Amino acid sequence: MTNPKRRTYDPEFKRNAVLLSEDPSRTPSEVAESLGISREILYRWRRELLYTNFASCHRCSCLNGYLPNEKGRPQHCC
């Protein structure tokens, strides 16, 4: 019996998934389901984005990406 291979996702896919999850008209669970990923993975990517800053800001495309606000949640740099 073989073990299933882990799926890998490129940084652009992760960034786009996180950006979709910020849409107030959809829940993160809905976004995760539509992308075929688990909600837990989506939340992990959101944390990674906050702490490792692997994506640039989609508003201005600068390299600052997202910065934590006073509540520790990611916010746009601009």
matplotlib code that plots the C-alpha trace (Angstrom):
import matplotlib.pyplot as plt

x = [0.0, 1.4, 1.1, -0.7, 1.7, 1.4, 0.1, 2.3, 1.1, 3.1, 3.3, 1.1, -1.7, -1.3, -1.4, -4.5, -6.2, -5.5, -6.7, -9.9, -10.4, -10.4, -13.5, -16.3, -19.0, -17.5, -16.4, -12.9, -14.6, -16.4, -13.1, -11.2, -14.0, -14.1, -10.3, -10.2, -8.2, -8.9, -9.9, -7.0, -4.5, -6.0, -5.7, -2.1, -1.3, -3.0, -0.7, 2.3, 1.4, 1.2, 4.5, 6.7, 5.3, 5.7, 3.3, 3.4, 0.5, -2.1, -3.2, 0.1, 2.4, 5.0, 7.3, 6.0, 3.1, 0.8, 1.6, -0.1, -2.6, -3.1, -5.1, -2.4, -4.4, -2.9, -3.7, -2.6, 0.6, -1.1]
y = [0.0, 3.4, 6.6, 9.4, 12.2, 15.5, 18.2, 21.3, 24.8, 27.6, 30.9, 32.6, 30.1, 30.6, 34.4, 34.3, 32.0, 34.3, 37.3, 35.5, 34.7, 38.4, 39.0, 39.9, 38.3, 34.8, 32.8, 31.3, 27.9, 28.6, 29.8, 26.7, 24.4, 26.1, 25.7, 22.1, 22.8, 22.4, 25.4, 24.7, 25.0, 28.3, 29.6, 28.4, 30.3, 33.4, 33.1, 32.5, 35.6, 37.7, 36.4, 35.6, 38.2, 35.9, 38.0, 41.5, 43.9, 43.3, 47.0, 48.6, 45.5, 46.8, 44.4, 45.5, 43.1, 42.9, 44.4, 43.5, 46.0, 46.8, 43.5, 41.5, 40.8, 41.4, 44.7, 46.2, 48.3, 51.2]
z = [0.0, -1.0, 1.0, -0.8, -1.9, -0.3, -2.5, -2.9, -3.8, -5.2, -3.3, -5.9, -5.3, -1.5, -1.8, -4.0, -1.6, 1.3, -0.7, -1.6, 2.1, 2.9, 0.8, 3.3, 1.1, 1.5, 4.6, 4.7, 4.8, 1.5, -0.1, 1.1, -0.2, -3.6, -3.9, -2.8, 0.3, 4.0, 6.1, 8.4, 5.6, 4.5, 8.1, 8.2, 5.0, 6.5, 9.5, 7.3, 5.3, 8.5, 9.9, 6.9, 4.5, 1.5, -0.6, -1.9, -1.3, -4.0, -3.8, -4.8, -5.5, -3.1, -1.3, 2.2, 1.8, 4.8, 8.1, 11.4, 12.7, 16.4, 16.9, 15.2, 12.0, 8.6, 6.9, 3.7, 3.8, 2.0]

ax = plt.figure().add_subplot(projection="3d")
ax.plot(x, y, z, "-o")
ax.set_aspect("equal")
plt.show()
